[in-house]
Amino acid sequence: MARWWRTDDGSGDGDLAEAQTLETMPIGLMELDGQWTVRYVNAAAETMVGYSRTELLDRSYWDAFPANVDNEFGRAYREAVTTGVPQIVDAFYPEPLNRWFEVQAVPTPHGLWLYFSEVTARRQAVERLALLARVSDELVSTLHAPAAVARIPRLLVPALASWATVTVLGEDGSLRDVGGWHVERAKTPLVRRYASAAQESSPTTAPVLRAVTTGAPVTVSAAQLTGSAVRTVAAGAARVALQALTPGAMTVLPIRGRDRVLGALTLGYDKHRSPEAADLATAGEVADRTGLALDNARLYEQQRRLAEELQRSMLTAPPEPDHAHIVVRYLPAAEAARVGGDWYDAFVQPDGATTLVIGDVVGHDTAAAASMGQLRSMLRGIAVTGDAGPAQLLSQLDAAMTQLQLHTYATAALARFEQTTSELERGTTRMRWASAGHPPPLVIHPDGTIAEPATWRGDLMLGVDHTAQRSDSVIVLDRDTTVLLYTDGLIERRDSDLDGGMDRLRTAAAELADRPLDELCDQLISRLVQTRPEDDVALVAIRLHRQDRPRPDEAGALSVPATARPDPAGP
């Protein structure tokens, strides 16, 4: 018959005082012999493991604690016995204990002593802090908050609940399930089915609706989730899915923004688990951080839309002169609300010449956008009152910037398309252009070959010295030629230099030369920038159609100011 205490040499009950110390110490102690039979259990150990001495003494340790056969505990104990070196293990013991233990396994000549403490509260506190850190990292790692929020349930299970879902309010006020997870991965589709069905048809007393409308947490007991009472929680397919989950309890926490509820976080618990105050407090913090992220994303998107609409409102549609087709494109940087100073313009001067403009104000903020608007408006006002060429227009704009104390810097390129009677007869057009520190135009000849002006010199950018001398360059173009003006966002990349970007542009333009102008511009942006530009992209292109034929359908309707001189070739 086993004794509560014995000395290592088996000589008797040992020192009574020492036995009393072991009995009263707050650390659990269990002695195992060489055959893994339990020989001693103190009072603290009884309390922690939920077995009495009578149930454990003379019993195989592995029969009493079968979960430890192949887990961290069992491996550490066998290592201690095999090597004779004490081992420390900190791990979770599942049903029926469902607790964390820290165990020191000390080998002896007769077996193994296990000193252990329950550390569930400590581990849970550490895990809650780590969980909040992971949630925060997830929410701030992307500008697309809804996508990050959809991953939150996976972080909460099993730390805070057996399963979890997140529901958000759409702009139209409807509820939308965005994510769900179950501790048993095979049941995750069931969780999502319940959440989705609950948004489509729920009684007015449903927990999610109550949490969203009242802004207060809603707890549903096990009794409310069984029998006819479940009808107040879910209806139809949602009720079927919920009953299949067999929850023991459920808690729904509102996800609150600064001034309104934005959604709900649902936590489900199986029948062996109930919500604890500390877990609910942590879940509440998760819901608050989620609400802040969603609110920030909503405000961020509003600012992005406002900034983009403001900038687009300043970039008007181009004219469509006789026998020419003009296409403009603007794509804001992928970093939302990073409104910048890129601009394009196209207008017809009084003598009938068409002028294209591309420009880029230094900076990526509202100040740059405001400066862009001022420069564009000033240039338009100067250009349409006369027939000045590109270099003269840039000089006048630079002088106006100085006179009006517009302290900013910008690059710009202007291309003016002129034609004499003899050039009309030969089927050619003259392009007069000038650059203030901006990349030169790209010319696509009718046969698909690509050219940049053979000799050109980029003059000083705007805003540096208004007295700087500027000059025009001239190139003669055949009709059916296409000319592109663009900002550096089209060609510049962090992982390559401008020369590489220019090579990609030339290659793509050559391959797309026979496409309609709208398609050519769209495809250029798609190939070179894709959908997430690192910088704003502005592009203006003109195709000079032949004048001995009617205006092609692809060029669209004629659109020029009534005051402009008509095309000498006629419509």
Sequence and secondary structure as in RCSB ss.txt:
>XXXX:A:sequence
MARWWRTDDGSGDGDLAEAQTLETMPIGLMELDGQWTVRYVNAAAETMVGYSRTELLDRSYWDAFPANVDNEFGR
AYREAVTTGVPQIVDAFYPEPLNRWFEVQAVPTPHGLWLYFSEVTARRQAVERLALLARVSDELVSTLHAPAAVA
RIPRLLVPALASWATVTVLGEDGSLRDVGGWHVERAKTPLVRRYASAAQESSPTTAPVLRAVTTGAPVTVSAAQL
TGSAVRTVAAGAARVALQALTPGAMTVLPIRGRDRVLGALTLGYDKHRSPEAADLATAGEVADRTGLALDNARLY
EQQRRLAEELQRSMLTAPPEPDHAHIVVRYLPAAEAARVGGDWYDAFVQPDGATTLVIGDVVGHDTAAAASMGQL
RSMLRGIAVTGDAGPAQLLSQLDAAMTQLQLHTYATAALARFEQTTSELERGTTRMRWASAGHPPPLVIHPDGTI
AEPATWRGDLMLGVDHTAQRSDSVIVLDRDTTVLLYTDGLIERRDSDLDGGMDRLRTAAAELADRPLDELCDQLI
SRLVQTRPEDDVALVAIRLHRQDRPRPDEAGALSVPATARPDPAGP
>XXXX:A:secstr
   S   TT  SS  HHHHHHHHHSSSEEEEEETTSBEEEE HHHHHHHT  HHHHTTSBHHHH GGGSSSHHHH
HHHHHHHH   EEEEEEE TTT EEEEEEEEEETTEEEEEEEE HHHHHHHHHHHHHHHHHHHHHS S HHHHHT
THHHHHTTTT SEEEEEEE TTS EEEEEEEESSGGGHHHHHHHHHHHHHS  TT HHHHHHHH S EEE TGGG
SGGGGGGT  HHHHHHHHHH  SEEEEEEEE SSSEEEEEEEEE TT    HHHHHHHHHHHHHHHHHHHHHHHH
HHHHHHHHHHHHHHS    B TTEEEEEEEE  SSTT   EEEEEEEE TTS EEEEEEEES SSHHHHHHHHHH
HHHHHHHHTTS   HHHHHHHHHHHHHHTT    EEEEEEEEE  HHHHHHTEEEEEEEEEB    EEE TTS E
E  SS   B  BTS TT     EEEEEETT EEEEE GGGT BTTB HHHHHHHHHHHHHHTTTS HHHHHHHHH
HHHTTT  SS EEEEEEEE  SSS   GGG S B  TTS   TT  
